[in-house]
Amino acid sequence: MSAKTAHQIDLEAAEWAARMDRGPLAPEQEAGFQAWLDGDARCLGAYGRMRAIALTSERARALGPDFDPASFEPPSRLALDRRRTLQLGGAIAASALIGVTGTWQMLRHRGRFSTGKGETKVVALKDGSVVTLNTASEIQVNYSDSLRSVELVQGEALFDVAKNKSRPFVVSAGDTDVRAVGTSFTVRKLEAAPVQVLVREGVVEVFKPAINAAPVRIAANNMALAPEGESAVIAARPIPAVQVNRQMAWQKGQIAFEGESLAEAAAEFARYSDTRIIIEDQALAREEIAGLFKATDPVGFAQTIAISLNAKARIGEGEVRLAR
Amino acid sequence: MAEVSGVSDERAVWLGRFVLPHELQLRAWLSRRSLGGLEIDDVIQETYTRLFQAESVAHVHDAKSYAFQVAGSVVIDHLRRRKVVSISSMPDLDYLEVVSEEPSPERQVIDRDELTRLAQMIARLPGKIRDVFTLRRVHGLSQREVAARLGLAESTVEKHMARGFLILSEQYGHGGKTLSHPSNPKPVQRPGTTGKQER
């Protein structure tokens, strides 16, 4: 085995990758390349890795001709320090000395997180709580010393809340608040539907801060619906644990159906993808379906369903049509 | 490119898409294990060699776990090749039982985050290398066209590209964010997470 260091091999691999990037090798260069590869078992891997980087970086085309590298530079030390000092000043004015670290963490306690259609995203928050965003969702995190406040602007999210009795965790969705101490639950806020709260572990309290009514306690394996408006009644009902897990299948990028109509399923898929499922036949739309499907693949779903319902799936631009 | 033995661009694309993004975690994982005197860089290179040599990757549903498994087998084979293996240097058993994960549903998020990451990596390249790299990769000029545009020799453009690939590879391997501690791998995130602040 040659005595080359891994670093030396990486250097040479980068040179070969750059040579390939220039254009096809001349025959005599090919022989040289082959000899280099044969010299050490690690060379192929090192070259393959560089080639992978070279080809992967071609995706930079997607940045477009207006790409300005300067706008992606990491913030300079100076700018960072200035921001830190500003924050620190505010913190000192607001409370007792927390110190630079505390302030810095506080900074990272704030932020807006969102997902596009078909995406999910896991956001780890500084207190150890973890928020998983479902498709087309957005949250705004606002932590303070006494309260961990998260606004669900739209969509759906699963909250795995780290226990901290002295610092409640409150999710606001429209005019409804959900308060937890340490628990795991989802909140869903879709247009033209009541806010839905599903508790997997622990207990949460659902209430409307604008209304002077007692909060409704929701235990594990219960679901609450909170319609918008002052006269709305928050209704809770138990649901089987199996169904709770099914409702959370989206975390794995899946959608679960058990007896929903095909029309309902199509609507559910519309949350995850712009490719629409159009059902041309009313009787077909009422068919009940069951199964676990990949959330971002409405076409695959339609094709599978077409086979089991003896229908035809026609794929068009941005849509898939189901008919008998 | 003419087919030099064992080098397929198709495989390189696959590696770039499914393995490269996990290299940081792979290195962190290796750093917590006994490698019997091997350097992490050596293991990484041999791992890629094997991933290149694998007949087919069509059956691989979870490239990340697969890469971890291959890296584990590189270390085990190395230990077996040695004549004397002391008990303390025997690898952890978990080399062979890497957690199998569901294919990542966050794939698309990763794609978008990766484009941002790529932009940041390009932004961090030093001066001329960045100019060359931007023209070649973002604007899609050939190396010859880049040379003409910037008034450089083609061989210089090639050298800048090589340097650029090397710097990028260091960022993939060690995470560009901790350049002050390049030998200190970052802690492993929750598997498959891409929780990133968008501000």
Interface residues (C-beta under 8 A of the other chain):
Chain A: A6 H7 I9 D10 L11 A14 E15 A17 A18 R19 M20 D21 R22 G23 P24 L25 E30 F33 Q34 L37 A41 R42 C43 L44 G45 A46 Y47 G48 R49 M50 R51 A52 I53 A54 L55 T56 S57 E58 R59 A60 R61 A62 L63 G64 P65 F67 P69 A70 S71 F72 E73 P74 R108 G111 R112 F113 S114 T115 G116 G118 E119 T120 K121 V122 V123 A124 V130 Q251 K252 G253 Q254 A295 T296
Chain B: M1 A2 V4 S5 G6 V7 D9 R11 A12 V13 L15 G16 R17 V19 L20 E39 D41 D42 I44 Q45 E46 T47 Y48 T49 R50 L51 F52 Q53 E102 P103 S104 P105 E106 Q108 V109 R112 E114 L115 T116 L118 A119 Q120 I122 A123 R124 L125 R130 F133 T134 R136 R137 V138 H139 G140 S142 Q143 R144 E154 V157 E158 K159 M161 A162 R163 G164 F165 L166 L168 S169 Y172 K177 Q189 R190 G192 T193 T194 G195 Q197 E198 R199
